[in-house]
């Protein structure tokens, strides 16, 4: 009996030691950032990024639960929840259900809160945003005018001194329409740029997508607007897959390859057929010989 | 020749029943075949995920085995065709052994490819929708052709032997009497039949050489037409064929030794035969060594960045042990043993042949796997299990089962048909007596 008591005591001590060492594992600091995006004056969404510093290097934190709020963190202000991806990013679209609260004010504050996990304490980040939009106009000689407007006193008013980019959308990135990288809006909220990208392939009708945008603006967040213009060259996809090439589909192998291959196959299998016929001949000779 | 001598040769060379050791040997092979089959059924039910093959090493020991089988099958054309057309008389007792090995190996080369398929029930699509532009289709065509021609090359020289066996005194006691009668009962040994048979064998000897060269050149092109470190070589066709002749000849030496001992064929497979085949092995090992120097020295001299990781892995990295074992075992040691007259006696020659075959299997493993693990464009954030390859138990069981299956075919052939051509042996002895 005494022996069992000792075993029980050791088990409890080992368990306690394990618990103490586990609970004493230091937690890492979680860095949260929050950004507001207005895509083409149509989609508004929030993007949070979670990262941590390990061995003096930032590493993204995937798989952490994040909760987004409009204003303070309370259930009635909930915008949505998301889990961070491999890049530490989590995105929540601003739902139509908060339209009434959204329309009430020109300025909004957003909050994102991370879940309390064994590795990270609960962390919070906020973003204050003034509602804004961009308007694109195009004129003769491929001139582009973009106007930056903010919502103020129930009207859209131009904003001076906002940095903007004017670009044309390509497959993976935006290409500046000329050599100027950024423009600053004048007192009318306007920037003007000349389109100098000749012979850019567009869609089948030659349409290109122009983009005017601000990125990570402290007051307005990331706002962008797009407009289709027929300034590109019409792109017609020509498939070479049906040509007679080594990489074409089955029935399109090169004639020389077919002739050579089938020639060899017929010759060799002709010999094999001849040999099989010789077996037949041997049988006949055997019968007549007998 | 006296009839009693003839009868003695026939009696000596008739297929013999398995003794206790033979039965144990067959039971052992059947066991490994059954194990391989069970592993394959498991692989079929669970999918190829049970193997260690992933996106990087998508070819593992199945394909290594395939290349090995194709290589060893080339011995049929070497012994039966190349030596025959060169008028080499001493190779007569070895021709049938070589052809049996060729058939057994090519059968399992074809089977192991199906084993490597994730959905083998769709195999027929290869014939229905195969692209003539694809080296895989070339391989399918040449393997099928080589299989058929090897069977014919075994069959035609067997016809006179069937006749001899059907006319022995104890013919009714032969366990495969009906088999011999079905396949060779029509052979009456008439002058016309002999003439037709001889012409057919000569035609086959000429045809099988380009087909054999094609089969292994195409196998090498499966690799060389793929742009990868270690495979991007114009030397691959010749490199593969020289290696194939070497491993095939090594296989024949092993079979010669084992069959000579098992069936007491000392009078027919003599020291002279070991001496001759030993010399051929030395020549083949030197040729293969030459191609290996070409294959590794030239890229190592340039040491292009993408090739560097692959080559250094072989020379002094994770594969260095296997690499130097394969080079030493399949080439250097056999040359050292066989270059001396005493080394060409049966036992040392058998040891050299075994070293060649074992080293050559590992050489095929090194041709396939390390290259796949070092792609030109590595994947981003690749899972760690993609970066290394060690076969799963299913792969080992299937690979060993296929090797056992090949040996089983050779063993069963040795039980059913004379492993040394009887009629040819008699004819040659008669020729010598006349001279």
HADDOCK unambig.tbl for C-alpha pairs under 7 A between the chains (distance, minus, plus):
assign (segid A and resid 246 and name CA) (segid B and resid 133 and name CA) 5.34 0.50 0.50
assign (segid A and resid 250 and name CA) (segid B and resid 129 and name CA) 7.00 0.50 0.50
assign (segid A and resid 250 and name CA) (segid B and resid 130 and name CA) 6.74 0.50 0.50
assign (segid A and resid 250 and name CA) (segid B and resid 131 and name CA) 4.48 0.50 0.50
assign (segid A and resid 250 and name CA) (segid B and resid 132 and name CA) 6.75 0.50 0.50
assign (segid A and resid 253 and name CA) (segid B and resid 132 and name CA) 6.61 0.50 0.50
assign (segid A and resid 253 and name CA) (segid B and resid 133 and name CA) 6.03 0.50 0.50
assign (segid A and resid 272 and name CA) (segid B and resid 149 and name CA) 6.90 0.50 0.50
assign (segid A and resid 275 and name CA) (segid B and resid 200 and name CA) 6.32 0.50 0.50
assign (segid A and resid 282 and name CA) (segid B and resid 193 and name CA) 5.78 0.50 0.50
assign (segid A and resid 283 and name CA) (segid B and resid 186 and name CA) 5.32 0.50 0.50
assign (segid A and resid 285 and name CA) (segid B and resid 193 and name CA) 6.44 0.50 0.50
assign (segid A and resid 286 and name CA) (segid B and resid 186 and name CA) 4.90 0.50 0.50
assign (segid A and resid 286 and name CA) (segid B and resid 187 and name CA) 5.53 0.50 0.50
assign (segid A and resid 286 and name CA) (segid B and resid 188 and name CA) 5.50 0.50 0.50
assign (segid A and resid 287 and name CA) (segid B and resid 186 and name CA) 6.67 0.50 0.50
assign (segid A and resid 289 and name CA) (segid B and resid 188 and name CA) 6.85 0.50 0.50
assign (segid A and resid 289 and name CA) (segid B and resid 190 and name CA) 6.77 0.50 0.50
